Amino acid sequence: MPRAKDADGGEDGMMLTEVLVALAIVSLLSIAMFRVFATTADTVRRVEQSRRNLDIAEDILSRLTRQPDARAGRTSGSMEGIVWQVDLRPLTGTARGAHPRALVARIRVDNLAAPPLLTSVIVGAAP
């Protein structure tokens, strides 16, 4: 026995299917957006941490440049709960030989096993 069509042409079932498909698409897009948001939040956290570490390294370098009696050697400490290390060595290997009052400062922050975060030459320091 054939089914009778609704007054609207029998599209009631199609409308439900379309709504379910649309809901599935919105759900998939929402999942993708949450992943993007999580990745962005993680990236922002890492950038903020890098910026904080660089601020600490710059502060240490600023303090070193104001110390006329800075000497070669290794110093470490912590600032804002973050460990740091400064390695001061005489400047060598220049075209004119070693500068008698210049030190190379290699500053590591947070991960002391990593390469220096900041390297600079301090002129006028005691070797």
Summary of the structure (lengths in Angstrom):
residues: 127
radius of gyration: 31.5
end to end distance: 104.1
largest distance: 106.4
contacts: 297
relative contact order: 0.12
helix: 43%
strand: 24%
